[in-house]
Amino acid sequence: METFFEQNDTLLVFAHGVVLFALGFALWLQRRRATRLALTSSLIWLASFAFLSGLVVWGYVFIPIQATYLGPGVIEALVIVRAIMQTVAVVFLLQFGLRLVPWTRRHLAPLTAASVVAWGGILVLATILASEEGWTVLQWEASTAALSRYVFVIPGALLAAYGMWVQRDELTREGMTGIRPYAALASWAFLAYAVVGGFIVEPASWAPGGIANEVAWFDATGLPLEVVRGLVALILLLAFIKLLDIFEVEAAQREEGLERARAVAEERARFGRDLHDGTIQSIYASGLHLEAIAMNTSDPDAGDELRTVVRSLNATIDGLRGYIRGLQARDGGPAGISSDVDRTVAEFEADTQIEVAYSVTGIETSGPLPDDAGEHLRHVTREALANVARHAGPCTVEVALEFHPDELNLTIADTGRGLPGADADRSDPGHGNGVRNMQERGRWLGGRLVVEPNPAGGTRVVLAVPLDDVEATEMPATTPGIPDEVVTR
C-alpha cells in the first residue's frame, strides 16, 4: 500500500486540490444569495479558504513540473507566491470560524485585526530566521506553512467546529431540521482538520515543524497526509453541498410569506370595500333619515337630541373612512420607505430640536424588499432616535439608508455619551426592551441588527437585511380594489 501511495503521489495531491477547489467554487457561487443565518452569510470566508488552498495544493504539482522549463529565479518567485497564498488561506479559515461564534462586532473587529497582524508577523519572522540560518526558499516556505497552521488552522478549525455545532440549534429554530445533521457532520470534519491540517504539518527547519509532521505520520500510519486531508475536505464538500439547501428553504419560506402577504392584502381590500359600500352607506342613510326627522319635529329638545346623534354618526363615518385608508397598503418600494423614514426623522427633529443628517443611496438599484419592510424600518429608526434623545446628550446624529441589489442597510449613529453599560445589547432595563424590540424587528425582516460603539464616539445602530438580487413579482403599491381616496359623501 505504501508503494502504491508513493507511485501515485502526484495524482493524489492533484485530487486533493480538486476537492478543495470544488468546495470553494460551490460556496462561491452562492455568495450573493440572500440569507438571514450566520452560517450562510459567513460562507464567503470558507469559500476563499478552500479556493486558495486548492490552488496551493495544485502548486505542489505544477511548480516542480515548471522547474524543468523555467529558471531558478522564477521558480523561487512561484514558491514565495505559493507560501503567501497558503498563509492567506488559513487566515480566511480563522475568519470563518470567528464569524460563526455569536460575538458582537465590537469583539470581532479586534480579533480580525489581530489575525492580520499575526499573519504579517509570521512572514517577517520566517524571513528573518531564513536570513540568519541560511534557509533555502523551500525551507522558508515549509517553516512559514508550519507556523501559520499552528497559529491559524488549529484555532480556526476548532472555532468552525464549535460554530457549526451551535448552528444546529439555529437551523432547528428556522424549521430546517432535515439539514441539521449535515451541520453536525461538518463540525466533526472541522475537528478532524484541526488535527490533520493544523497539528500535523509539513517538516520544517525549526522545532514546531518537528513535533508532528507528515513524514512521521506516514511512517506511523502508512497513509500520506494529503490523502487524509483530501478525505476530510471531501466530507466537508458533501456536508456543505447539503447545507446549501438552506438557500432553497429560505427562498421557499420567503415565497410562502409573499403569498400570505398577498392573501392578507386581498382580504384587506375586500373588507375595505364591504365597509365602504355597505356599512358606511347604511350609517349615512340612517343619519340622513334622522336629520330629516329632526327638521320636521315640533319638539325642540327632541330635534337637538337627534342632531347630536347625527353628528355622532358622522364622526363614526369619518372614523371608518380613516380605518379603510389604514387598510390600504403603503408604498413598500425603496422610494416609499425612504419617504417614511424621512418623515420619522423630521418628526424627531421637530419634537427634540436635534438636527439629524439624513441620506439615502441606491434607490434605483435595490433588490426586492421584504414585506412590511417600511413599517419595521420606521419603528427601528424611531426607537434608535428615541434612545439618542434619552441617553446621548448634546451630539450630532446621522441616519443613512442604503439600498443595494443584495442588501438593505439602515444606520443610525450619534456622537454622544452612548447607551449605558459595557455592551448596548446588555444594557439596563431602562432601554433594554427597546434594543431587544429593534433586534426582533431585524429578525422579522430576515436580517440582523447590532448596537455597537460609534468609531466617532457615541453609539451606532446598524440593521443589515439581505435581499435577493433576482427578478421578483412586485406587490402593488396600494391595496387592490380600494381607490387611493375613499369616496366621501
TAVENDA-V358313 format. One record per backbone hydrogen bond with DSSP energy under -0.5 kcal/mol. CO is the residue of the C=O (numbers start at 1). NH is the residue of the N-H. If there is no record, write none. Layout:
CO:NH, CO:NH
This chain:
1:5, 2:6, 3:7, 4:8, 6:9, 8:12, 9:13, 10:14, 11:15, 12:16, 13:17, 14:18, 15:19, 16:20, 17:21, 18:22, 19:23, 20:24, 21:25, 22:26, 23:27, 24:28, 25:29, 27:30, 28:31, 30:33, 32:469, 37:41, 38:42, 39:42, 40:43, 42:45, 42:46, 43:47, 44:48, 45:49, 46:50, 47:51, 48:52, 49:53, 50:54, 51:55, 52:56, 53:57, 54:58, 55:59, 56:60, 57:60, 58:61, 58:62, 59:63, 61:65, 62:66, 63:67, 65:68, 66:69, 66:70, 71:75, 72:76, 73:77, 74:78, 75:79, 76:80, 77:81, 78:82, 79:83, 80:84, 81:85, 82:86, 83:87, 84:88, 85:89, 86:90, 87:91, 88:92, 89:93, 90:94, 91:95, 92:96, 93:97, 94:98, 95:99, 96:100, 97:100, 97:101, 98:101, 101:103, 104:107, 104:108, 105:109, 106:110, 107:111, 108:112, 109:113, 110:114, 111:115, 112:116, 113:117, 114:118, 115:119, 116:120, 117:121, 118:122, 119:123, 120:124, 121:125, 122:126, 123:127, 124:128, 125:129, 126:130, 127:131, 128:132, 129:133, 130:134, 130:135, 136:140, 137:141, 138:142, 139:143, 140:144, 141:145, 142:146, 143:147, 144:148, 145:149, 146:150, 147:151, 148:152, 148:153, 149:154, 152:156, 153:157, 154:158, 155:159, 156:160, 157:161, 158:162, 159:163, 160:164, 161:165, 162:166, 163:167, 164:168, 165:168, 166:169, 166:170, 167:171, 168:172, 169:173, 170:174, 171:176, 172:175, 176:179, 176:180, 177:181, 179:182, 179:183, 180:183, 180:184, 181:185, 182:186, 183:187, 184:188, 185:189, 186:190, 187:191, 188:192, 189:193, 190:194, 191:195, 192:195, 192:196, 193:197, 193:198, 194:199, 195:199, 195:200, 199:201, 201:214, 206:209, 206:210, 207:210, 207:211, 208:211, 208:212, 212:201, 213:217, 214:218, 215:219, 216:220, 217:221, 218:222, 224:227, 224:228, 225:229, 226:230, 227:231, 228:232, 229:233, 230:234, 231:235, 232:236, 233:237, 234:238, 235:239, 236:240, 237:241, 238:242, 239:243, 240:244, 242:245, 243:246, 244:247, 244:248, 245:249, 246:250, 247:251, 248:252, 249:253, 250:254, 251:255, 252:256, 253:257, 254:258, 255:259, 256:260, 257:261, 258:262, 259:263, 260:264, 261:265, 262:266, 263:267, 264:268, 265:269, 266:270, 267:271, 268:272, 269:273, 270:274, 271:275, 272:276, 273:277, 274:278, 274:279, 275:280, 276:281, 278:282, 279:283, 280:284, 281:285, 282:286, 283:287, 284:288, 285:289, 286:290, 287:291, 288:292, 289:293, 290:294, 291:295, 292:296, 293:297, 298:300, 299:303, 300:304, 301:305, 302:306, 303:307, 304:308, 305:309, 306:310, 307:311, 308:312, 309:313, 310:314, 311:315, 312:316, 313:317, 314:318, 315:319, 316:320, 317:321, 318:322, 319:323, 320:324, 321:325, 322:326, 323:327, 324:328, 325:328, 330:332, 333:337, 334:338, 335:339, 336:340, 337:341, 338:342, 339:343, 340:344, 341:345, 342:346, 343:347, 344:348, 345:349, 346:350, 347:351, 348:352, 349:353, 353:355, 355:397, 356:358, 357:399, 359:401, 361:403, 362:365, 362:366, 363:366, 370:373, 372:376, 373:377, 374:378, 375:379, 376:380, 377:381, 378:382, 379:383, 380:384, 381:385, 382:386, 383:387, 384:388, 385:389, 386:390, 387:391, 387:392, 388:392, 388:393, 392:417, 396:415, 397:357, 398:413, 399:359, 400:402, 400:411, 401:361, 402:409, 404:367, 406:467, 407:404, 408:465, 409:402, 410:463, 411:400, 411:413, 412:461, 413:398, 423:426, 424:427, 428:431, 428:432, 429:433, 431:435, 432:436, 433:437, 434:438, 435:439, 436:440, 437:441, 438:442, 439:443, 440:444, 441:445, 442:447, 443:446, 448:464, 450:452, 450:462, 452:460, 454:457, 458:454, 459:414, 460:452, 460:462, 461:412, 462:450, 462:464, 463:410, 464:448, 465:408, 467:469, 468:368, 468:470, 479:482, 481:483
